[in-house]
Amino acid sequence: MKYRELKPCITLEPYIHSFWELKGDDTDNQWQRNFPDGCPGLVVNLGNACITDNGAVRMDFGKTYAVGMMTSFKDSFIEADTHLLGYA
């Protein structure tokens, strides 16, 4: 899995904590634990369907999801074709 996080430009800093990208690779097919960061955000799925929220939610290709502020960890299943973009 490849994960990168970028800071927004100075103009957006009061509104956006960070932009991020998560891409699966050939060594994946495993659950990944996500810890709360205290920020709501948006997630866009550019890859295959992704199972998240400890198996309760399926994020489908091409859809955008509003994510509320997390209060506990969530597990997501990451596969080779997982590709998520988001900001918090």
GINORRA-V739388 format. One line per field, one symbol per residue. phi: phi as a letter, one per 20 degrees, with the letter a starting at -180 (. if undefined). burial: # if it has 24 or more other ideal C-beta (glycine too) atoms within 12 Angstrom, else .. A space follows every 10 residues. Layout:
phi->???
burial->???
This chain:
phi->.dccccfffg fegfdcfadb cccfcfeeob fcedefdncf accdeddfgc ebllnecdee gmddcedfff dbfcdceddg efbdcabc
burial->#......... ........## .###...#.. .#.#...... #.###.#..# ##......#. ....#.#... ...#.####. .#######
